Every structure is written in C-alpha cells, then in structure tokens.
Amino acid sequence: MTCTCDDARCRALCERLSDYVDGEMAAPERHEFEVHLSECPGCSCCLQELRRTIALCRHTACPPVPAGLSARLEALARSLPKSV
C-alpha cells in the first residue's frame, strides 16, 4: 500500500498524527480522526508507518555521549548571548 495523502484534508490530518498517537486530542476531534482513518487507506498507512517508526526508535540503543561533550556544550551555551 502506498502511504500518500494528496488532498488538503489528509495533509492536515497527517500533521496531527503525533497528537493522535500521543493521546493529545479531545474526544470529538479524536472521533473525527478515527472516522477518517477508517475511510482513508493513505492516512491509515501513514499512521501505521508512524507507529512502526516509534517502535523502532524505542528498541534502538543510543550510543553513549562522548566523554567531555556535555561540558563542551555547557561552555558553549554559557558563551552565547542571553536572549530576552
């Protein structure tokens, strides 16, 4: 299946997929979203891809931070001008 969302409504909904997955949508909006997902193979595919990506990220080990990097970043941050 091709994960494509060509119309404006699909693109707008796909931009909110993270909110949907994270449970950050109000119930009425979530219901509308779920109705659309049940009718739109492209958006459903995008949701599946996002869920697979999240699962892969959770199961991928992060390499250790090189020694001294944290200290160098903190020093760099202190040297930047303070914004108001």
VENFENLIN-V502009 format. One record per backbone hydrogen bond with DSSP energy under -0.5 kcal/mol. NH is the residue of the N-H (numbers start at 1). CO is the residue of the C=O. If there is no record, write none. Layout:
# VENFENLIN-V502009
nh=NH co=CO
nh=NH co=CO
This chain:
# VENFENLIN-V502009
nh=4 co=2
nh=11 co=7
nh=12 co=8
nh=13 co=9
nh=14 co=10
nh=15 co=11
nh=16 co=13
nh=17 co=14
nh=20 co=16
nh=21 co=17
nh=22 co=18
nh=23 co=20
nh=24 co=19
nh=30 co=26
nh=31 co=27
nh=32 co=28
nh=33 co=29
nh=34 co=30
nh=35 co=31
nh=36 co=32
nh=37 co=33
nh=38 co=34
nh=39 co=35
nh=39 co=36
nh=40 co=36
nh=41 co=39
nh=44 co=40
nh=45 co=41
nh=46 co=42
nh=47 co=43
nh=48 co=44
nh=49 co=45
nh=50 co=46
nh=51 co=47
nh=52 co=48
nh=53 co=49
nh=54 co=50
nh=55 co=51
nh=56 co=52
nh=57 co=53
nh=58 co=54
nh=59 co=55
nh=60 co=57
nh=61 co=59
nh=69 co=66
nh=72 co=68
nh=73 co=69
nh=74 co=70
nh=75 co=71
nh=76 co=72
nh=77 co=73
nh=78 co=74
nh=79 co=75
nh=80 co=76
nh=80 co=77
